[in-house]
Amino acid sequence: MRKRKKQRKQKKRHKQKKQKKQKKRLRTAILLLALVALLLAAVLLSALIALPAAGQKCLLPAGLTWQQVTDSAQIQSQLLDATLGADGLLTLSYSVSAWGTMHALGAERIVIWRQVDETSWVEALRYDETTAALWTPDGQHHSGQVRYQGWPATAYRVEVTLFAENDQGRDSRTWSKELRP
């Protein structure tokens, strides 16, 4: 009888140890999953903070007028505007419309330059066609907005090249604007 009691106690202890190990493994797995989720969230958040929003669909500011394009088989009209806030926030809004559906249209290139002295400028930001949000495939209209958090009391220059492409060819128009605080 003592032997049976001893065996039962051993089985019970063995079962308890096994359950403790399982609980410990489960807690470790949950902690690892939480850590992975936290790291993923941190990476995504840092990407959102570090990169300006390129090509986001936007409502263009009221009061801007379309520029009709009369010498293009692709581009019908365009609208571009850039503003610089006192806090250094640069906002570029752009839109392009085409004569019919294009294979692709939008911004070919966006470059923001920062003035470092009276005659020198350095490139602060560059987007090109590899940034998919800047253009639309198989469309007739594309609008977007780029925001760049610059430095207060600093001058910037914005250069934007809009394009439209169809079976007849490709046309692009470049626009630039200097922004001073």
N, C-alpha and C positions, 0 to 999 in steps of 0.2 A: 504494500500500500504506500509506503513512504517513497518507494521507487517511482510509482505512478505519479504521485504528487510532485516529485522532483522533476519528472519528465514534463508534466503539464506546465510547471513554472518555467522550465527552460524553453518550451514551445512558446509560452506566452511572452517571455522576454525576447525571444528571437523574432516573434511577430511584431512586438513593439519597436524593436530596433529597426526592422525592415520598414515599418510604417514611418518612423522618424527619418530614415534615409530618403524615403519616397517624398515626404513632405519637404525635406531640405532641398532635394533635387527640383521639386516643383517651384519652391520659392526662388531658387537660383535661376530657373528658366524664366519665371515671371520677371525677375529683376533684369535679366539680360534683354528680354523683349522690351521692357520699359526703357532701358538704356538705349537700345537701337532706335526705338520710336523717338526718344528725346534727341538723339544725334541727328536723325533724319529731319526732325522739326527744326533744329538749329541750322542745319545746312540750307533748308528751304528758306528759312527766315533770313539768313545772311545773304542768300542770293537775291531776295526781294529788296533788302536794304542796300546792297552793294551795287545792284544794276538799276539804272533808270528804266522806267517803263517805256519800251519801244513799240510804236505802232498800235497802241491801245486804241480801240474804237472810242470815239468821243463825240460829243456835241460841240461843234465849233462855236467860238464866241460870237455873240450877236454883233451886228454892225459891220462885219467883214463882207467884202464884195468879191464875187467870182471874177477872175480874169479870163475873158474869152480868148481862145487861141485860134487864130484864123488860118495859119499857114502849116497845119499839121493834119495828116491823114489818120492819126491815132488819138492825139490829145485834143479834147474839145474845150476843156476849161480847167483852171487850177485855182487854188486858194492857199495862201501861205501867210502865217503870221507868227511872230515870236515876241515874247514879253520877258522882261527881267524885273523881278521883285526886289525890294530893298534888302531882303534877306539873302539874295543871291540865287533864288530859285528861277531858273530859266524854263519857260514853257514854249514849246514849238508846236503849232497846230498846222496840219497840212491836209489837203484833199485834192484829188484829181479825178476828172470824169473823162470818159473816152467816147468816140464815135462808134457805138456798138460794143459788143462783147470782145474783150481782148484776151489773148493767151495769158498775159500778165500785166498788171499795172500797179503803181504805188511809188514808193520812195526807193530809188536806186542807191542813194548814198545820203547820209546825214553826218555832217562834221561840225563839231562845236570847238571853236578856238578861244583860248584865254589870253588876254593881253598881259605881258609880263613887264614891259616898259614901253616907252613912247613909240618904238618902231618894231618891237618883237612880239610875236604871237606863238603860243605852243598849243598843240592839239590836246584838247581835254577829253574828247569823246568822239568815237567814230562807229557808225553803223553802216553796213552795206547790204547788198541783196541776200547775203547768207543769213541775215536776220529775217526769218519768215514772217514775222508780224508786220514788217514794213510794207508788204505788198500782198496783192490778192491774185490768185490764179483764176482764169476764166471769169472775169468780171467786167463791169462797165464803170464802177465807181469804187474808190478806196479813200478812206479818211483815217487819220491817225494823229497821235499826240506823243511827244517825247518830253519828259521832264528831266531836268538835270539840276542837281543841287550844287551850285557853285559857291563862290566866296562873295560875301557882301562887299560893296564898293570896288568891284572889279568889272572891267569891260569884257564883253564876249562878242564873237562874230559867229554867225550861224550860216552854214552853206548846205543847201538841200537840192538834190537832183531828183526830179520826178520823172517817171517814164511810163510808156504804154507800148505794148508790143502785140502785133497781130501778123497775119499771113503776108501783109504788104510790107512789113518792116518794123522798125523800132524807132521811136522818137523820145527824146529826153530834153528837159528844160532845167536849167540851174538858176537858183535864186539865192541871194545872200542878203544878210542884214546885220548891221553892227548895233550892238546893244550897250548903252552906257548907263551907269548908275545915276 
